[in-house]
Amino acid sequence: MAFVTLSDEEAEANAVIFPNVFRDVSNWLDEQEIVQMTGKVEERNGRIQYVISRIQQLDISGLKEKDPGILYIKLTHQAEQNALHQIEQISDTYAGDTPIIVYEERRKQSYQLASKYYVEVTEECLDAFKKQFGAENVVFK
């Protein structure tokens, strides 16, 4: 098991890598390594912690010239009901190549939606999501 700190230009977060995952990556995982990972978010002792279930080296050769960004939507308990249907309706109107990552506050879990939900991020698209889920719960990066 390994306890690590994840960071980017904006923030740092703590994470735990369980032994079976760490055994698979310990021979190449190094400080300053850029990786792609999946897992879940937990709250422990009042702090957010990531539990990493999979890590792989990031292959930048396949990245597009233009990064479409990512649209993040936080679902509060009040917004959970019919959220996927509401996201689908907006996605149908603004279909594109920007993925959507949803964070369910109640379950403290994030996941990326299927490509059929990808959107073309415009002011109108962002306004539609903000109107539906609240401006403070919709972020485009």
Rosetta silent file (secondary structure, phi, psi, omega in degrees, C-alpha in Angstrom):
SEQUENCE: MAFVTLSDEEAEANAVIFPNVFRDVSNWLDEQEIVQMTGKVEERNGRIQYVISRIQQLDISGLKEKDPGILYIKLTHQAEQNALHQIEQISDTYAGDTPIIVYEERRKQSYQLASKYYVEVTEECLDAFKKQFGAENVVFK
SCORE:     score description
SCORE:     0.000 S_00000001
   1 L     0.000  143.618  179.514    0.000    0.000    0.000 S_00000001
   2 E  -133.701  142.645  173.143    1.198    3.476   -0.789 S_00000001
   3 E  -108.703  125.564 -174.927    0.079    6.902    0.334 S_00000001
   4 E  -130.984  163.502  174.284    0.751    9.551   -2.285 S_00000001
   5 E  -112.381  126.378  177.204    0.118   13.204   -2.967 S_00000001
   6 E   -99.171  141.162  179.845   -1.486   14.116   -6.272 S_00000001
   7 E  -151.906  156.307  170.081   -0.982   17.615   -7.597 S_00000001
   8 L  -140.051 -163.637 -176.617   -1.402   19.896  -10.551 S_00000001
   9 L   -66.243  -19.097 -171.953   -0.969   23.621  -11.069 S_00000001
  10 L  -107.626  -30.691 -172.118   -3.961   24.402   -8.877 S_00000001
  11 L  -157.774  168.515  173.795   -4.190   21.970   -5.962 S_00000001
  12 E  -124.742  152.255  177.039   -2.903   18.966   -4.061 S_00000001
  13 E  -148.061  151.799  177.022   -4.810   15.937   -2.781 S_00000001
  14 E   -89.217  150.537  179.061   -3.995   12.806   -0.826 S_00000001
  15 E  -146.955  157.246  175.402   -4.507    9.353   -2.297 S_00000001
  16 E  -123.763  137.620  176.885   -4.065    5.747   -1.340 S_00000001
  17 E  -116.905  119.623 -177.653   -2.944    2.989   -3.696 S_00000001
  18 L   -74.030  157.731 -171.485   -3.773   -0.511   -2.484 S_00000001
  19 H   -53.137  -42.627 -177.587   -1.094   -3.254   -2.586 S_00000001
  20 H   -64.227  -36.030  177.346   -2.413   -5.133   -5.633 S_00000001
  21 H   -74.975  -43.559 -177.432   -2.408   -1.933   -7.718 S_00000001
  22 H   -62.235  -38.718  177.787    0.888   -0.676   -6.286 S_00000001
  23 H   -57.754  -38.293 -177.638    2.654   -3.975   -7.137 S_00000001
  24 H   -71.439  -26.195 -172.996    1.672   -3.501  -10.783 S_00000001
  25 H  -114.992   -7.617 -172.933    2.994    0.063  -11.049 S_00000001
  26 L   -63.018  -25.943 -179.359    5.830    0.299   -8.517 S_00000001
  27 L   -75.176  -18.554  179.418    8.526   -0.500  -11.087 S_00000001
  28 L  -123.745  -18.540 -178.658    7.694    2.570  -13.224 S_00000001
  29 L   -70.609  126.237 -175.658    5.717    4.952  -11.005 S_00000001
  30 L  -142.532  162.312  176.671    7.958    7.827   -9.993 S_00000001
  31 L   -57.832  141.272 -179.245    7.739   11.340   -8.630 S_00000001
  32 L    71.302    7.608  177.488    6.602   13.863  -11.265 S_00000001
  33 L   -72.828  134.196  176.199    5.205   11.034  -13.429 S_00000001
  34 L   -94.620  121.989 -174.010    2.104   12.052  -15.379 S_00000001
  35 E  -130.318  164.560  172.003   -0.422    9.256  -15.160 S_00000001
  36 E  -112.016  133.484 -177.112   -4.000    8.404  -15.952 S_00000001
  37 E  -143.568  159.386  174.187   -5.940    6.855  -13.093 S_00000001
  38 E  -130.119  158.088 -179.598   -9.370    5.779  -11.997 S_00000001
  39 E   169.312 -154.840  179.484  -10.799    5.326   -8.553 S_00000001
  40 E  -137.106  164.747 -178.843  -13.199    6.901   -6.132 S_00000001
  41 E  -107.573  132.946  177.166  -13.338    9.835   -3.767 S_00000001
  42 E  -129.343  156.178  172.555  -13.878    9.334   -0.040 S_00000001
  43 E  -106.115  125.991 -179.204  -14.086   11.617    2.930 S_00000001
  44 E  -135.577  125.708 -178.699  -11.931   10.489    5.824 S_00000001
  45 L    53.752   38.962  177.476  -11.406   12.475    9.018 S_00000001
  46 L    75.943    9.138 -179.476  -13.052   15.470    7.390 S_00000001
  47 E  -125.038  148.953  177.137  -10.665   15.456    4.407 S_00000001
  48 E   -78.011  136.076  177.888  -11.101   14.329    0.816 S_00000001
  49 E  -139.029  139.423  176.687   -9.013   11.304   -0.171 S_00000001
  50 E   -94.590  137.297  173.571   -8.760    9.456   -3.477 S_00000001
  51 E  -111.429  110.292 -171.932   -8.716    5.661   -3.502 S_00000001
  52 E   -88.443  125.514 -179.892   -6.957    4.651   -6.702 S_00000001
  53 E  -105.265  -15.758  179.668   -8.094    1.421   -8.341 S_00000001
  54 E  -156.017  136.896  176.842   -6.126    1.677  -11.598 S_00000001
  55 E  -134.792  137.555  173.070   -3.057    3.600  -12.775 S_00000001
  56 E  -144.009  155.089  178.061   -1.472    3.645  -16.190 S_00000001
  57 E   -65.624  141.315  179.831    1.171    5.701  -17.898 S_00000001
  58 L   -82.381  122.071  178.179   -0.298    8.534  -19.907 S_00000001
  59 L   -92.677  100.900 -176.311    0.337    8.072  -23.618 S_00000001
  60 H   -79.495   -9.650 -179.161    0.524   11.627  -24.947 S_00000001
  61 H   -65.948  -25.715 -178.621    1.108   10.505  -28.528 S_00000001
  62 H   -92.583    1.650 -179.037   -2.620    9.933  -28.956 S_00000001
  63 L   -73.437  144.045  179.120   -3.707   13.298  -27.617 S_00000001
  64 L   -72.289  157.072  175.351   -5.437   15.644  -30.013 S_00000001
  65 L   -59.610  -46.809 -178.714   -3.856   18.922  -31.038 S_00000001
  66 L  -104.575  119.291  178.636   -6.795   20.821  -29.607 S_00000001
  67 L   -80.137  121.786 -178.091   -7.924   19.734  -26.161 S_00000001
  68 L   -75.111   -4.741 -178.212  -11.729   19.995  -25.963 S_00000001
  69 L    78.668 -173.527  178.757  -11.554   20.432  -22.185 S_00000001
  70 L  -138.128  138.520  175.633  -13.841   18.742  -19.694 S_00000001
  71 E  -101.526  122.443 -179.761  -17.214   19.793  -18.379 S_00000001
  72 E  -105.343  132.890  177.355  -17.680   19.001  -14.686 S_00000001
  73 E  -127.992  124.332  175.468  -21.152   18.765  -13.126 S_00000001
  74 E   -97.431  125.248  178.377  -21.715   18.307   -9.404 S_00000001
  75 E   -97.965  113.701  173.670  -25.025   16.682   -8.552 S_00000001
  76 L   -78.596  168.416 -179.456  -26.393   17.748   -5.205 S_00000001
  77 H   -55.719  -38.888 -178.324  -28.943   15.562   -3.474 S_00000001
  78 H   -69.305  -29.569 -174.691  -31.737   17.771   -4.811 S_00000001
  79 H   -92.082   -4.455 -174.422  -30.483   17.562   -8.427 S_00000001
  80 L   -65.357  -39.872 -175.281  -29.937   13.782   -8.597 S_00000001
  81 L   -64.388  125.838  179.271  -33.447   12.819   -9.663 S_00000001
  82 L    65.030   14.222 -176.443  -33.692   12.682  -13.464 S_00000001
  83 H   -60.284  -44.804 -177.994  -30.217   14.215  -13.773 S_00000001
  84 H   -62.840  -39.977  177.736  -29.058   11.819  -16.479 S_00000001
  85 H   -63.985  -41.857  179.485  -32.172   12.489  -18.533 S_00000001
  86 H   -66.218  -40.512  177.298  -31.678   16.251  -18.138 S_00000001
  87 H   -64.423  -41.135  179.899  -28.011   15.978  -19.130 S_00000001
  88 H   -62.204  -41.512  179.600  -28.997   13.888  -22.152 S_00000001
  89 H   -62.376  -44.071  179.466  -31.507   16.501  -23.315 S_00000001
  90 H   -68.123  -40.224  179.593  -28.919   19.283  -23.119 S_00000001
  91 H   -62.944  -37.254  177.879  -26.277   17.044  -24.734 S_00000001
  92 H   -62.997  -37.424 -179.554  -28.574   16.291  -27.662 S_00000001
  93 H   -72.686  -35.415 -174.592  -28.983   20.013  -28.273 S_00000001
  94 L  -120.822   45.059 -177.807  -25.239   20.807  -27.990 S_00000001
  95 E   -56.983  139.761 -179.029  -23.608   17.581  -29.259 S_00000001
  96 E  -168.321 -148.853 -175.996  -19.827   17.809  -29.570 S_00000001
  97 E  -121.573   16.805  179.303  -16.510   16.337  -28.414 S_00000001
  98 E   -97.378  120.874 -179.903  -16.171   17.601  -24.826 S_00000001
  99 L   -71.588  158.102  177.767  -16.583   14.875  -22.191 S_00000001
 100 E  -117.680  129.061  173.640  -18.694   15.353  -19.081 S_00000001
 101 E  -111.582  127.064 -178.298  -17.590   14.213  -15.640 S_00000001
 102 E  -106.392  135.322  173.648  -20.313   13.984  -13.023 S_00000001
 103 E  -114.847  118.494  177.359  -19.656   14.107   -9.279 S_00000001
 104 E   -91.094  109.472 -175.259  -22.453   12.741   -7.105 S_00000001
 105 L   -60.393  -43.096 -176.931  -22.174   14.603   -3.830 S_00000001
 106 L   -63.079  -42.698 -178.589  -24.276   12.142   -1.820 S_00000001
 107 L   -90.964   -8.192 -177.663  -22.226    9.100   -2.897 S_00000001
 108 L    53.624   50.777 -176.421  -18.950   11.048   -3.141 S_00000001
 109 E  -137.095  138.291  177.142  -18.284    9.435   -6.505 S_00000001
 110 E  -113.920  148.826  175.049  -17.169   10.775   -9.876 S_00000001
 111 E  -156.812  151.442  177.517  -17.584    9.190  -13.279 S_00000001
 112 E   -92.700  133.851  179.076  -17.252   10.158  -16.914 S_00000001
 113 L   -75.471  158.793  179.436  -20.376    9.886  -19.009 S_00000001
 114 L   -62.470  160.151 -175.465  -20.453    7.912  -22.269 S_00000001
 115 H   -61.827  -20.795  177.845  -19.489    9.657  -25.504 S_00000001
 116 H   -66.510  -14.279  178.898  -23.143   10.077  -26.493 S_00000001
 117 H   -96.404   -3.442 -178.102  -23.288   12.785  -23.794 S_00000001
 118 L   -60.121  146.294 -175.376  -20.285   14.767  -25.101 S_00000001
 119 E  -127.522  159.786  168.298  -21.078   18.408  -25.813 S_00000001
 120 L   -94.266  111.399 -174.506  -19.857   21.380  -27.812 S_00000001
 121 L   -78.437  113.977  175.011  -19.202   23.887  -25.052 S_00000001
 122 L  -127.967  171.722  176.933  -20.672   27.254  -25.915 S_00000001
 123 H   -59.669  -39.898 -179.366  -22.045   30.019  -23.710 S_00000001
 124 H   -65.556  -40.925  178.125  -25.550   28.754  -24.449 S_00000001
 125 H   -61.948  -49.801  179.565  -24.586   25.190  -23.524 S_00000001
 126 H   -60.843  -41.028  178.426  -23.008   26.298  -20.239 S_00000001
 127 H   -60.707  -40.524  179.718  -26.026   28.472  -19.473 S_00000001
 128 H   -63.327  -44.435  178.529  -28.353   25.499  -20.004 S_00000001
 129 H   -66.892  -41.114 -179.728  -26.350   23.305  -17.593 S_00000001
 130 H   -65.522  -37.402  178.137  -26.035   26.124  -15.044 S_00000001
 131 H   -65.051  -38.977 -177.338  -29.762   26.788  -15.179 S_00000001
 132 H   -76.825  -40.998 -171.614  -30.485   23.103  -14.609 S_00000001
 133 H  -114.733   -3.846 -178.653  -27.847   22.290  -11.955 S_00000001
 134 L    95.983  134.834 -176.905  -26.833   25.687  -10.536 S_00000001
 135 H   -58.816  -33.889 -178.588  -23.953   27.901  -11.651 S_00000001
 136 H   -74.324   -9.315 -178.093  -21.832   26.809   -8.689 S_00000001
 137 H  -108.451    7.279 -179.322  -22.150   23.142   -9.774 S_00000001
 138 E  -127.915  121.140 -178.833  -21.018   23.483  -13.412 S_00000001
 139 E  -134.087  133.859  174.613  -17.356   24.066  -14.312 S_00000001
 140 E  -112.513  124.944  178.018  -15.622   23.924  -17.693 S_00000001
 141 L  -126.906    0.000    0.000  -11.838   23.468  -17.691 S_00000001
